[in-house]
Amino acid sequence: MDISFIFTMHEGLPRQGPGSNECTKKAFFMLQNLPDRPEILDIGCGAGMQTIELAGICPNCHITAVDIHQPYLDDLDRKASAAGVGERITTVRASMDDLPFADAAFDVLWAESSIFIVGFEEGLRLWKRLLRPGGYLCLSEAVWFTDRPSPEAVAFWNDCYPAIRSVEETGAKAGHAGYEVVATFPLPGSVWWDHYYTPLLERLPALKVAAAGDPDAEALVAFSEREIAMHREHGSEYGYEFFILRSR
Ligand SMILES: C[S@@+](CC[C@H](N)C(=O)[O-])C[C@H]1O[C@@H](n2cnc3c(N)ncnc32)[C@H](O)[C@@H]1O
């Protein structure tokens, strides 16, 4: 299946996944003993709402922001310049499973709603070499918020991300991969809507027109509708959890 229309669907949105500046800030202020000039790598940055927030709350940081889709990086460059933080953000087009950086090059890795693309355990494994010893990996990951999810929610997640687990199981996987779980917190339900589903819903009629006649694009639009409907009905059963991990 050609999934390239998914990039078009998310171009120009404030975010390309669930999240908020409040959660970015809360996670960042949990980090301790950072060096004077921290090097941060934002993996799967999209249009970079969280990148620009990080640059604002960490005035001495330099951030390398990586994404596979150049138009998102161009959007991020424009927004960073407008926010006056452009000189401390370097955008790089690269794939998160083949990141072109030296070992131990970063103090902090940041990955909001992006590690699922390579898979949680694979991302933890692949990215560890990029962190200096004791460096942080901060990420958000989909988790079950209930021990008894409904059959509807289970069927949905089996179709799109069967690796979803509880917070405890996800934290245990991080432990096995050589990270200390410093802290975790759930993202509130509003992070799905404010900068993500609400603007995506507004453009769905136009996306349907653009997708018409292309079965793969039509399937991607239909999946988004299913995803949003699922969240309306069953969004209390699952969500995103922020994990603040430290490389051991
Ligand atoms: C769900 S979005 C999250 C974006 C951003 N972190 C946020 O929270 O709004 C996932 C991002 O990963 C990017 N992406 C997809 N495949 C990728 C890959 N192989 N390497 C790097 N980035 C990728 C997408 O272009 C998209 O911007």
The ligand as a Gaussian input file, in Angstrom:
#p B3LYP/6-31G(d) Opt

LIG

0 1
 C        2.710000      11.113000      14.453000
 S        3.835000      12.254000      13.711000
 C        4.486000      13.105000      15.144000
 C        5.105000      14.423000      14.781000
 C        5.546000      15.290000      15.971000
 N        6.528000      14.650000      16.789000
 C        4.348000      15.663000      16.817000
 O        4.244000      15.211000      17.954000
 O        3.488000      16.423000      16.306000
 C        5.166000      11.214000      13.215000
 C        6.234000      11.933000      12.394000
 O        7.235000      10.976000      12.003000
 C        7.609000      11.250000      10.660000
 N        8.145000      10.027000      10.078000
 C        7.470000       8.989000       9.509000
 N        8.334000       8.034000       9.134000
 C        9.577000       8.483000       9.461000
 C       10.875000       7.940000       9.342000
 N       11.083000       6.740000       8.814000
 N       11.910000       8.658000       9.795000
 C       11.728000       9.902000      10.311000
 N       10.519000      10.458000      10.470000
 C        9.456000       9.755000      10.049000
 C        6.362000      11.749000       9.990000
 O        6.667000      12.505000       8.849000
 C        5.730000      12.556000      11.115000
 O        6.166000      13.895000      11.068000

